Amino acid sequence: MHISNTQIQKALELSLHRVHVVHPAGSCDSASQPDRLTLSRKATEVQQIKQALDAMPNTREGVVRDLSRKLQAGDYKVDEQELAGKMLDAARQGRII
């Protein structure tokens, strides 16, 4: 199964919206007490994961470097049958966007 960075980001954003506003006991007067926002433990973990994902590079540099070298040398070969099979499998599983 292939999960794209976009799908991960959407899931994280949805999870981050699940926060709770906490009012001090016995007081809802906004003039006397400012509102506070408290994230649940899970929302905090999701936020940390999102920050870690944002810090990661979008490409796998080693893979890109190897493919670039093969392309430039004319050594990159594609097995058409294997590629077509993978495309059909992905389509059957609903993974083609």
Gaussian input, Z-matrix of N, CA and C with variables (Angstrom, degrees):
# hf/3-21g

backbone

0 1
 N
 C     1     B1
 C     2     B2     1     A1
 N     3     B3     2     A2     1     D1
 C     4     B4     3     A3     2     D2
 C     5     B5     4     A4     3     D3
 N     6     B6     5     A5     4     D4
 C     7     B7     6     A6     5     D5
 C     8     B8     7     A7     6     D6
 N     9     B9     8     A8     7     D7
 C    10    B10     9     A9     8     D8
 C    11    B11    10    A10     9     D9
 N    12    B12    11    A11    10    D10
 C    13    B13    12    A12    11    D11
 C    14    B14    13    A13    12    D12
 N    15    B15    14    A14    13    D13
 C    16    B16    15    A15    14    D14
 C    17    B17    16    A16    15    D15
 N    18    B18    17    A17    16    D16
 C    19    B19    18    A18    17    D17
 C    20    B20    19    A19    18    D18
 N    21    B21    20    A20    19    D19
 C    22    B22    21    A21    20    D20
 C    23    B23    22    A22    21    D21
 N    24    B24    23    A23    22    D22
 C    25    B25    24    A24    23    D23
 C    26    B26    25    A25    24    D24
 N    27    B27    26    A26    25    D25
 C    28    B28    27    A27    26    D26
 C    29    B29    28    A28    27    D27
 N    30    B30    29    A29    28    D28
 C    31    B31    30    A30    29    D29
 C    32    B32    31    A31    30    D30
 N    33    B33    32    A32    31    D31
 C    34    B34    33    A33    32    D32
 C    35    B35    34    A34    33    D33
 N    36    B36    35    A35    34    D34
 C    37    B37    36    A36    35    D35
 C    38    B38    37    A37    36    D36
 N    39    B39    38    A38    37    D37
 C    40    B40    39    A39    38    D38
 C    41    B41    40    A40    39    D39
 N    42    B42    41    A41    40    D40
 C    43    B43    42    A42    41    D41
 C    44    B44    43    A43    42    D42
 N    45    B45    44    A44    43    D43
 C    46    B46    45    A45    44    D44
 C    47    B47    46    A46    45    D45
 N    48    B48    47    A47    46    D46
 C    49    B49    48    A48    47    D47
 C    50    B50    49    A49    48    D48
 N    51    B51    50    A50    49    D49
 C    52    B52    51    A51    50    D50
 C    53    B53    52    A52    51    D51
 N    54    B54    53    A53    52    D52
 C    55    B55    54    A54    53    D53
 C    56    B56    55    A55    54    D54
 N    57    B57    56    A56    55    D55
 C    58    B58    57    A57    56    D56
 C    59    B59    58    A58    57    D57
 N    60    B60    59    A59    58    D58
 C    61    B61    60    A60    59    D59
 C    62    B62    61    A61    60    D60
 N    63    B63    62    A62    61    D61
 C    64    B64    63    A63    62    D62
 C    65    B65    64    A64    63    D63
 N    66    B66    65    A65    64    D64
 C    67    B67    66    A66    65    D65
 C    68    B68    67    A67    66    D66
 N    69    B69    68    A68    67    D67
 C    70    B70    69    A69    68    D68
 C    71    B71    70    A70    69    D69
 N    72    B72    71    A71    70    D70
 C    73    B73    72    A72    71    D71
 C    74    B74    73    A73    72    D72
 N    75    B75    74    A74    73    D73
 C    76    B76    75    A75    74    D74
 C    77    B77    76    A76    75    D75
 N    78    B78    77    A77    76    D76
 C    79    B79    78    A78    77    D77
 C    80    B80    79    A79    78    D78
 N    81    B81    80    A80    79    D79
 C    82    B82    81    A81    80    D80
 C    83    B83    82    A82    81    D81
 N    84    B84    83    A83    82    D82
 C    85    B85    84    A84    83    D83
 C    86    B86    85    A85    84    D84
 N    87    B87    86    A86    85    D85
 C    88    B88    87    A87    86    D86
 C    89    B89    88    A88    87    D87
 N    90    B90    89    A89    88    D88
 C    91    B91    90    A90    89    D89
 C    92    B92    91    A91    90    D90
 N    93    B93    92    A92    91    D91
 C    94    B94    93    A93    92    D92
 C    95    B95    94    A94    93    D93
 N    96    B96    95    A95    94    D94
 C    97    B97    96    A96    95    D95
 C    98    B98    97    A97    96    D96
 N    99    B99    98    A98    97    D97
 C   100   B100    99    A99    98    D98
 C   101   B101   100   A100    99    D99
 N   102   B102   101   A101   100   D100
 C   103   B103   102   A102   101   D101
 C   104   B104   103   A103   102   D102
 N   105   B105   104   A104   103   D103
 C   106   B106   105   A105   104   D104
 C   107   B107   106   A106   105   D105
 N   108   B108   107   A107   106   D106
 C   109   B109   108   A108   107   D107
 C   110   B110   109   A109   108   D108
 N   111   B111   110   A110   109   D109
 C   112   B112   111   A111   110   D110
 C   113   B113   112   A112   111   D111
 N   114   B114   113   A113   112   D112
 C   115   B115   114   A114   113   D113
 C   116   B116   115   A115   114   D114
 N   117   B117   116   A116   115   D115
 C   118   B118   117   A117   116   D116
 C   119   B119   118   A118   117   D117
 N   120   B120   119   A119   118   D118
 C   121   B121   120   A120   119   D119
 C   122   B122   121   A121   120   D120
 N   123   B123   122   A122   121   D121
 C   124   B124   123   A123   122   D122
 C   125   B125   124   A124   123   D123
 N   126   B126   125   A125   124   D124
 C   127   B127   126   A126   125   D125
 C   128   B128   127   A127   126   D126
 N   129   B129   128   A128   127   D127
 C   130   B130   129   A129   128   D128
 C   131   B131   130   A130   129   D129
 N   132   B132   131   A131   130   D130
 C   133   B133   132   A132   131   D131
 C   134   B134   133   A133   132   D132
 N   135   B135   134   A134   133   D133
 C   136   B136   135   A135   134   D134
 C   137   B137   136   A136   135   D135
 N   138   B138   137   A137   136   D136
 C   139   B139   138   A138   137   D137
 C   140   B140   139   A139   138   D138
 N   141   B141   140   A140   139   D139
 C   142   B142   141   A141   140   D140
 C   143   B143   142   A142   141   D141
 N   144   B144   143   A143   142   D142
 C   145   B145   144   A144   143   D143
 C   146   B146   145   A145   144   D144
 N   147   B147   146   A146   145   D145
 C   148   B148   147   A147   146   D146
 C   149   B149   148   A148   147   D147
 N   150   B150   149   A149   148   D148
 C   151   B151   150   A150   149   D149
 C   152   B152   151   A151   150   D150
 N   153   B153   152   A152   151   D151
 C   154   B154   153   A153   152   D152
 C   155   B155   154   A154   153   D153
 N   156   B156   155   A155   154   D154
 C   157   B157   156   A156   155   D155
 C   158   B158   157   A157   156   D156
 N   159   B159   158   A158   157   D157
 C   160   B160   159   A159   158   D158
 C   161   B161   160   A160   159   D159
 N   162   B162   161   A161   160   D160
 C   163   B163   162   A162   161   D161
 C   164   B164   163   A163   162   D162
 N   165   B165   164   A164   163   D163
 C   166   B166   165   A165   164   D164
 C   167   B167   166   A166   165   D165
 N   168   B168   167   A167   166   D166
 C   169   B169   168   A168   167   D167
 C   170   B170   169   A169   168   D168
 N   171   B171   170   A170   169   D169
 C   172   B172   171   A171   170   D170
 C   173   B173   172   A172   171   D171
 N   174   B174   173   A173   172   D172
 C   175   B175   174   A174   173   D173
 C   176   B176   175   A175   174   D174
 N   177   B177   176   A176   175   D175
 C   178   B178   177   A177   176   D176
 C   179   B179   178   A178   177   D177
 N   180   B180   179   A179   178   D178
 C   181   B181   180   A180   179   D179
 C   182   B182   181   A181   180   D180
 N   183   B183   182   A182   181   D181
 C   184   B184   183   A183   182   D182
 C   185   B185   184   A184   183   D183
 N   186   B186   185   A185   184   D184
 C   187   B187   186   A186   185   D185
 C   188   B188   187   A187   186   D186
 N   189   B189   188   A188   187   D187
 C   190   B190   189   A189   188   D188
 C   191   B191   190   A190   189   D189
 N   192   B192   191   A191   190   D190
 C   193   B193   192   A192   191   D191
 C   194   B194   193   A193   192   D192
 N   195   B195   194   A194   193   D193
 C   196   B196   195   A195   194   D194
 C   197   B197   196   A196   195   D195
 N   198   B198   197   A197   196   D196
 C   199   B199   198   A198   197   D197
 C   200   B200   199   A199   198   D198
 N   201   B201   200   A200   199   D199
 C   202   B202   201   A201   200   D200
 C   203   B203   202   A202   201   D201
 N   204   B204   203   A203   202   D202
 C   205   B205   204   A204   203   D203
 C   206   B206   205   A205   204   D204
 N   207   B207   206   A206   205   D205
 C   208   B208   207   A207   206   D206
 C   209   B209   208   A208   207   D207
 N   210   B210   209   A209   208   D208
 C   211   B211   210   A210   209   D209
 C   212   B212   211   A211   210   D210
 N   213   B213   212   A212   211   D211
 C   214   B214   213   A213   212   D212
 C   215   B215   214   A214   213   D213
 N   216   B216   215   A215   214   D214
 C   217   B217   216   A216   215   D215
 C   218   B218   217   A217   216   D216
 N   219   B219   218   A218   217   D217
 C   220   B220   219   A219   218   D218
 C   221   B221   220   A220   219   D219
 N   222   B222   221   A221   220   D220
 C   223   B223   222   A222   221   D221
 C   224   B224   223   A223   222   D222
 N   225   B225   224   A224   223   D223
 C   226   B226   225   A225   224   D224
 C   227   B227   226   A226   225   D225
 N   228   B228   227   A227   226   D226
 C   229   B229   228   A228   227   D227
 C   230   B230   229   A229   228   D228
 N   231   B231   230   A230   229   D229
 C   232   B232   231   A231   230   D230
 C   233   B233   232   A232   231   D231
 N   234   B234   233   A233   232   D232
 C   235   B235   234   A234   233   D233
 C   236   B236   235   A235   234   D234
 N   237   B237   236   A236   235   D235
 C   238   B238   237   A237   236   D236
 C   239   B239   238   A238   237   D237
 N   240   B240   239   A239   238   D238
 C   241   B241   240   A240   239   D239
 C   242   B242   241   A241   240   D240
 N   243   B243   242   A242   241   D241
 C   244   B244   243   A243   242   D242
 C   245   B245   244   A244   243   D243
 N   246   B246   245   A245   244   D244
 C   247   B247   246   A246   245   D245
 C   248   B248   247   A247   246   D246
 N   249   B249   248   A248   247   D247
 C   250   B250   249   A249   248   D248
 C   251   B251   250   A250   249   D249
 N   252   B252   251   A251   250   D250
 C   253   B253   252   A252   251   D251
 C   254   B254   253   A253   252   D252
 N   255   B255   254   A254   253   D253
 C   256   B256   255   A255   254   D254
 C   257   B257   256   A256   255   D255
 N   258   B258   257   A257   256   D256
 C   259   B259   258   A258   257   D257
 C   260   B260   259   A259   258   D258
 N   261   B261   260   A260   259   D259
 C   262   B262   261   A261   260   D260
 C   263   B263   262   A262   261   D261
 N   264   B264   263   A263   262   D262
 C   265   B265   264   A264   263   D263
 C   266   B266   265   A265   264   D264
 N   267   B267   266   A266   265   D265
 C   268   B268   267   A267   266   D266
 C   269   B269   268   A268   267   D267
 N   270   B270   269   A269   268   D268
 C   271   B271   270   A270   269   D269
 C   272   B272   271   A271   270   D270
 N   273   B273   272   A272   271   D271
 C   274   B274   273   A273   272   D272
 C   275   B275   274   A274   273   D273
 N   276   B276   275   A275   274   D274
 C   277   B277   276   A276   275   D275
 C   278   B278   277   A277   276   D276
 N   279   B279   278   A278   277   D277
 C   280   B280   279   A279   278   D278
 C   281   B281   280   A280   279   D279
 N   282   B282   281   A281   280   D280
 C   283   B283   282   A282   281   D281
 C   284   B284   283   A283   282   D282
 N   285   B285   284   A284   283   D283
 C   286   B286   285   A285   284   D284
 C   287   B287   286   A286   285   D285
 N   288   B288   287   A287   286   D286
 C   289   B289   288   A288   287   D287
 C   290   B290   289   A289   288   D288

   B1=1.4446
   B2=1.5186
   B3=1.3103
   B4=1.4646
   B5=1.5248
   B6=1.3158
   B7=1.4628
   B8=1.5174
   B9=1.3134
   B10=1.4590
   B11=1.5284
   B12=1.3335
   B13=1.4689
   B14=1.5210
   B15=1.3226
   B16=1.4635
   B17=1.5208
   B18=1.3349
   B19=1.4579
   B20=1.5294
   B21=1.3316
   B22=1.4633
   B23=1.5177
   B24=1.3315
   B25=1.4594
   B26=1.5310
   B27=1.3320
   B28=1.4679
   B29=1.5235
   B30=1.3418
   B31=1.4623
   B32=1.5198
   B33=1.3180
   B34=1.4592
   B35=1.5198
   B36=1.3166
   B37=1.4639
   B38=1.5233
   B39=1.3331
   B40=1.4607
   B41=1.5230
   B42=1.3280
   B43=1.4605
   B44=1.5155
   B45=1.3319
   B46=1.4623
   B47=1.5244
   B48=1.3092
   B49=1.4645
   B50=1.5287
   B51=1.3076
   B52=1.4616
   B53=1.5223
   B54=1.3094
   B55=1.4647
   B56=1.5206
   B57=1.3067
   B58=1.4634
   B59=1.5183
   B60=1.3483
   B61=1.4546
   B62=1.5137
   B63=1.3291
   B64=1.4586
   B65=1.5152
   B66=1.3455
   B67=1.4649
   B68=1.5261
   B69=1.3170
   B70=1.4663
   B71=1.5284
   B72=1.3182
   B73=1.4733
   B74=1.5202
   B75=1.3256
   B76=1.4520
   B77=1.5121
   B78=1.3229
   B79=1.4539
   B80=1.5151
   B81=1.2999
   B82=1.4555
   B83=1.5154
   B84=1.3287
   B85=1.4577
   B86=1.5254
   B87=1.3265
   B88=1.4666
   B89=1.5177
   B90=1.3263
   B91=1.4568
   B92=1.5237
   B93=1.3495
   B94=1.4603
   B95=1.5266
   B96=1.3157
   B97=1.4586
   B98=1.5314
   B99=1.3272
   B100=1.4644
   B101=1.5334
   B102=1.3151
   B103=1.4644
   B104=1.5144
   B105=1.3192
   B106=1.4525
   B107=1.5190
   B108=1.2908
   B109=1.4513
   B110=1.5137
   B111=1.3290
   B112=1.4515
   B113=1.5172
   B114=1.3223
   B115=1.4525
   B116=1.5237
   B117=1.3104
   B118=1.4570
   B119=1.5255
   B120=1.3146
   B121=1.4630
   B122=1.5254
   B123=1.3261
   B124=1.4640
   B125=1.5329
   B126=1.3243
   B127=1.4660
   B128=1.5251
   B129=1.3195
   B130=1.4576
   B131=1.5202
   B132=1.3462
   B133=1.4678
   B134=1.5266
   B135=1.3231
   B136=1.4626
   B137=1.5231
   B138=1.3117
   B139=1.4617
   B140=1.5294
   B141=1.3239
   B142=1.4662
   B143=1.5290
   B144=1.3277
   B145=1.4622
   B146=1.5189
   B147=1.3315
   B148=1.4648
   B149=1.5227
   B150=1.3175
   B151=1.4620
   B152=1.5284
   B153=1.3311
   B154=1.4668
   B155=1.5254
   B156=1.3334
   B157=1.4633
   B158=1.5241
   B159=1.3237
   B160=1.4639
   B161=1.5283
   B162=1.3323
   B163=1.4607
   B164=1.5318
   B165=1.3330
   B166=1.4662
   B167=1.5264
   B168=1.3375
   B169=1.4675
   B170=1.5237
   B171=1.3325
   B172=1.4601
   B173=1.5197
   B174=1.3196
   B175=1.4597
   B176=1.5114
   B177=1.3147
   B178=1.4530
   B179=1.5247
   B180=1.3119
   B181=1.4531
   B182=1.5241
   B183=1.3165
   B184=1.4600
   B185=1.5133
   B186=1.3271
   B187=1.4600
   B188=1.5211
   B189=1.3205
   B190=1.4637
   B191=1.5286
   B192=1.3177
   B193=1.4661
   B194=1.5390
   B195=1.3427
   B196=1.4691
   B197=1.5277
   B198=1.3215
   B199=1.4658
   B200=1.5234
   B201=1.3227
   B202=1.4667
   B203=1.5206
   B204=1.3342
   B205=1.4644
   B206=1.5363
   B207=1.3479
   B208=1.4708
   B209=1.5276
   B210=1.3322
   B211=1.4677
   B212=1.5279
   B213=1.3168
   B214=1.4596
   B215=1.5272
   B216=1.3305
   B217=1.4637
   B218=1.5260
   B219=1.3441
   B220=1.4635
   B221=1.5186
   B222=1.3322
   B223=1.4615
   B224=1.5236
   B225=1.3166
   B226=1.4644
   B227=1.5177
   B228=1.3110
   B229=1.4635
   B230=1.5268
   B231=1.3167
   B232=1.4532
   B233=1.5197
   B234=1.3298
   B235=1.4596
   B236=1.5272
   B237=1.3192
   B238=1.4665
   B239=1.5225
   B240=1.3287
   B241=1.4681
   B242=1.5320
   B243=1.3163
   B244=1.4559
   B245=1.5281
   B246=1.3343
   B247=1.4561
   B248=1.5212
   B249=1.3245
   B250=1.4644
   B251=1.5272
   B252=1.3267
   B253=1.4684
   B254=1.5117
   B255=1.3352
   B256=1.4689
   B257=1.5224
   B258=1.3402
   B259=1.4656
   B260=1.5272
   B261=1.3246
   B262=1.4645
   B263=1.5254
   B264=1.3298
   B265=1.4672
   B266=1.5306
   B267=1.3208
   B268=1.4643
   B269=1.5204
   B270=1.3260
   B271=1.4730
   B272=1.5237
   B273=1.3080
   B274=1.4718
   B275=1.5240
   B276=1.3163
   B277=1.4546
   B278=1.5273
   B279=1.3352
   B280=1.4668
   B281=1.5070
   B282=1.3315
   B283=1.4615
   B284=1.5107
   B285=1.3169
   B286=1.4578
   B287=1.5079
   B288=1.3081
   B289=1.4653
   B290=1.5158
   A1=108.75
   A2=116.69
   A3=121.87
   A4=108.58
   A5=115.98
   A6=121.35
   A7=106.87
   A8=116.20
   A9=120.44
   A10=110.42
   A11=115.09
   A12=120.37
   A13=111.07
   A14=117.32
   A15=121.26
   A16=110.36
   A17=117.01
   A18=120.53
   A19=110.72
   A20=116.98
   A21=120.99
   A22=110.01
   A23=116.47
   A24=120.20
   A25=111.19
   A26=117.63
   A27=120.14
   A28=110.83
   A29=117.06
   A30=120.77
   A31=110.67
   A32=116.85
   A33=120.48
   A34=111.27
   A35=117.02
   A36=120.55
   A37=110.77
   A38=117.47
   A39=120.26
   A40=110.48
   A41=117.10
   A42=120.73
   A43=111.70
   A44=116.99
   A45=120.20
   A46=112.46
   A47=117.36
   A48=120.29
   A49=111.98
   A50=117.01
   A51=121.09
   A52=109.72
   A53=116.57
   A54=122.31
   A55=108.38
   A56=114.91
   A57=120.39
   A58=109.60
   A59=116.07
   A60=120.89
   A61=107.05
   A62=116.61
   A63=121.65
   A64=108.80
   A65=116.82
   A66=122.77
   A67=107.71
   A68=118.28
   A69=120.06
   A70=110.38
   A71=116.78
   A72=121.83
   A73=110.55
   A74=116.13
   A75=122.28
   A76=114.70
   A77=117.67
   A78=118.42
   A79=110.49
   A80=115.96
   A81=121.67
   A82=110.09
   A83=115.44
   A84=120.67
   A85=108.39
   A86=116.00
   A87=119.88
   A88=112.63
   A89=117.88
   A90=120.26
   A91=111.02
   A92=117.05
   A93=119.27
   A94=112.46
   A95=118.13
   A96=121.16
   A97=109.93
   A98=117.20
   A99=118.24
   A100=110.15
   A101=115.54
   A102=119.34
   A103=109.77
   A104=114.90
   A105=120.53
   A106=108.41
   A107=115.18
   A108=121.72
   A109=107.70
   A110=115.84
   A111=120.50
   A112=108.61
   A113=115.94
   A114=120.27
   A115=109.25
   A116=115.09
   A117=118.71
   A118=108.61
   A119=116.29
   A120=120.30
   A121=110.59
   A122=116.01
   A123=119.98
   A124=110.66
   A125=117.43
   A126=120.65
   A127=110.83
   A128=116.61
   A129=120.28
   A130=110.76
   A131=117.00
   A132=120.97
   A133=110.60
   A134=116.52
   A135=120.86
   A136=110.01
   A137=116.29
   A138=120.37
   A139=110.55
   A140=117.34
   A141=121.11
   A142=110.65
   A143=117.31
   A144=121.05
   A145=109.91
   A146=116.38
   A147=120.40
   A148=110.88
   A149=116.78
   A150=120.15
   A151=110.72
   A152=116.93
   A153=120.20
   A154=110.30
   A155=117.56
   A156=120.79
   A157=111.23
   A158=116.68
   A159=120.32
   A160=111.24
   A161=116.88
   A162=120.96
   A163=112.24
   A164=116.61
   A165=120.30
   A166=110.52
   A167=116.34
   A168=118.52
   A169=110.35
   A170=116.28
   A171=120.98
   A172=113.15
   A173=117.36
   A174=120.72
   A175=110.17
   A176=114.54
   A177=120.16
   A178=105.49
   A179=115.37
   A180=121.93
   A181=113.18
   A182=117.66
   A183=120.46
   A184=112.21
   A185=116.47
   A186=120.90
   A187=110.36
   A188=116.22
   A189=120.72
   A190=110.63
   A191=116.31
   A192=120.76
   A193=110.58
   A194=116.91
   A195=120.61
   A196=111.39
   A197=116.63
   A198=119.55
   A199=111.57
   A200=116.94
   A201=120.02
   A202=110.97
   A203=115.56
   A204=120.22
   A205=110.71
   A206=116.52
   A207=120.65
   A208=111.13
   A209=116.86
   A210=120.54
   A211=111.15
   A212=115.96
   A213=120.35
   A214=111.54
   A215=116.55
   A216=120.35
   A217=112.26
   A218=116.09
   A219=119.42
   A220=112.57
   A221=117.11
   A222=121.84
   A223=113.67
   A224=117.95
   A225=120.28
   A226=109.56
   A227=115.54
   A228=121.92
   A229=109.44
   A230=115.91
   A231=121.73
   A232=108.38
   A233=115.96
   A234=120.96
   A235=106.52
   A236=116.23
   A237=121.62
   A238=112.12
   A239=117.08
   A240=120.56
   A241=110.81
   A242=116.06
   A243=120.14
   A244=110.82
   A245=116.99
   A246=121.79
   A247=110.98
   A248=117.03
   A249=121.01
   A250=110.39
   A251=117.22
   A252=120.90
   A253=111.99
   A254=116.49
   A255=120.24
   A256=111.38
   A257=116.40
   A258=119.81
   A259=110.54
   A260=116.57
   A261=120.12
   A262=111.28
   A263=117.02
   A264=120.33
   A265=110.69
   A266=116.31
   A267=120.32
   A268=110.74
   A269=116.85
   A270=120.75
   A271=110.28
   A272=116.90
   A273=120.99
   A274=111.75
   A275=116.42
   A276=121.23
   A277=113.11
   A278=116.38
   A279=120.73
   A280=113.42
   A281=118.02
   A282=121.39
   A283=113.00
   A284=118.24
   A285=119.85
   A286=107.75
   A287=115.18
   A288=121.03
   A289=109.56
   D1=134.37
   D2=179.63
   D3=-109.53
   D4=124.18
   D5=177.23
   D6=-114.62
   D7=123.69
   D8=-177.36
   D9=-81.89
   D10=160.48
   D11=176.35
   D12=-60.47
   D13=-33.75
   D14=179.11
   D15=-63.81
   D16=-42.57
   D17=179.49
   D18=-64.82
   D19=-40.68
   D20=178.42
   D21=-63.61
   D22=-44.16
   D23=-178.55
   D24=-63.31
   D25=-41.29
   D26=178.28
   D27=-62.41
   D28=-42.39
   D29=179.41
   D30=-63.79
   D31=-41.50
   D32=178.98
   D33=-65.15
   D34=-42.37
   D35=179.69
   D36=-63.29
   D37=-40.01
   D38=177.82
   D39=-63.59
   D40=-41.32
   D41=-179.84
   D42=-67.11
   D43=-35.95
   D44=-178.64
   D45=-69.26
   D46=-20.15
   D47=179.42
   D48=-77.85
   D49=-8.20
   D50=-179.94
   D51=-91.31
   D52=74.63
   D53=-179.90
   D54=-120.82
   D55=165.02
   D56=-177.54
   D57=-121.77
   D58=135.39
   D59=174.37
   D60=-90.81
   D61=128.65
   D62=-176.37
   D63=-109.02
   D64=127.92
   D65=175.67
   D66=-107.45
   D67=139.34
   D68=177.52
   D69=-59.48
   D70=144.88
   D71=-177.77
   D72=-59.36
   D73=132.30
   D74=176.29
   D75=78.56
   D76=3.91
   D77=-177.96
   D78=-142.08
   D79=121.25
   D80=173.75
   D81=-121.98
   D82=11.78
   D83=-179.57
   D84=-78.01
   D85=112.24
   D86=-176.29
   D87=-68.96
   D88=-20.12
   D89=-179.98
   D90=-72.78
   D91=-33.10
   D92=-176.80
   D93=-89.32
   D94=-31.98
   D95=-177.65
   D96=-131.58
   D97=127.62
   D98=175.92
   D99=-72.19
   D100=151.70
   D101=176.74
   D102=-67.99
   D103=149.16
   D104=175.86
   D105=-123.56
   D106=149.91
   D107=178.20
   D108=-118.08
   D109=122.68
   D110=179.89
   D111=-118.81
   D112=123.92
   D113=178.72
   D114=-86.85
   D115=143.36
   D116=175.31
   D117=-68.80
   D118=164.36
   D119=179.17
   D120=-59.83
   D121=-39.92
   D122=-179.66
   D123=-66.33
   D124=-41.81
   D125=178.75
   D126=-64.13
   D127=-36.83
   D128=177.19
   D129=-65.45
   D130=-42.15
   D131=177.51
   D132=-62.88
   D133=-42.36
   D134=179.13
   D135=-62.60
   D136=-41.22
   D137=178.97
   D138=-62.74
   D139=-40.20
   D140=178.21
   D141=-66.09
   D142=-39.77
   D143=178.06
   D144=-64.07
   D145=-43.21
   D146=179.02
   D147=-60.66
   D148=-42.44
   D149=178.37
   D150=-63.04
   D151=-40.12
   D152=178.70
   D153=-65.89
   D154=-40.86
   D155=178.42
   D156=-65.42
   D157=-39.69
   D158=178.52
   D159=-63.57
   D160=-30.75
   D161=-179.20
   D162=-78.05
   D163=-17.96
   D164=-178.58
   D165=-78.57
   D166=146.11
   D167=176.23
   D168=-68.11
   D169=150.16
   D170=-179.39
   D171=-76.79
   D172=-15.05
   D173=-177.68
   D174=-121.65
   D175=155.11
   D176=172.90
   D177=-92.42
   D178=98.76
   D179=-170.44
   D180=-55.88
   D181=-40.49
   D182=-179.62
   D183=-63.76
   D184=-43.01
   D185=179.65
   D186=-65.09
   D187=-44.71
   D188=179.75
   D189=-62.60
   D190=-42.35
   D191=-179.79
   D192=-62.47
   D193=-45.20
   D194=179.86
   D195=-63.87
   D196=-44.20
   D197=179.22
   D198=-64.96
   D199=-40.11
   D200=178.52
   D201=-62.09
   D202=-42.59
   D203=179.59
   D204=-62.95
   D205=-43.44
   D206=178.93
   D207=-64.55
   D208=-41.64
   D209=179.29
   D210=-61.96
   D211=-45.64
   D212=-178.36
   D213=-66.13
   D214=-33.22
   D215=-179.70
   D216=-84.42
   D217=-8.63
   D218=-178.17
   D219=76.81
   D220=19.18
   D221=-177.63
   D222=-99.39
   D223=0.56
   D224=-178.24
   D225=-84.07
   D226=116.47
   D227=-179.24
   D228=-117.90
   D229=139.84
   D230=178.94
   D231=-112.26
   D232=128.15
   D233=174.06
   D234=-83.37
   D235=103.96
   D236=-174.11
   D237=-59.64
   D238=-38.84
   D239=-179.42
   D240=-65.60
   D241=-43.40
   D242=179.40
   D243=-65.07
   D244=-43.34
   D245=179.03
   D246=-61.61
   D247=-46.86
   D248=179.68
   D249=-61.67
   D250=-40.91
   D251=178.57
   D252=-61.92
   D253=-43.42
   D254=178.89
   D255=-65.54
   D256=-37.76
   D257=178.88
   D258=-65.40
   D259=-42.20
   D260=178.60
   D261=-65.55
   D262=-42.30
   D263=177.93
   D264=-60.57
   D265=-43.57
   D266=179.75
   D267=-63.56
   D268=-40.59
   D269=179.48
   D270=-65.05
   D271=-41.23
   D272=179.71
   D273=-64.42
   D274=-33.11
   D275=-179.30
   D276=-89.23
   D277=0.65
   D278=177.95
   D279=74.21
   D280=25.09
   D281=-177.57
   D282=-94.90
   D283=-0.38
   D284=178.95
   D285=-88.72
   D286=126.32
   D287=-176.41
   D288=-97.49

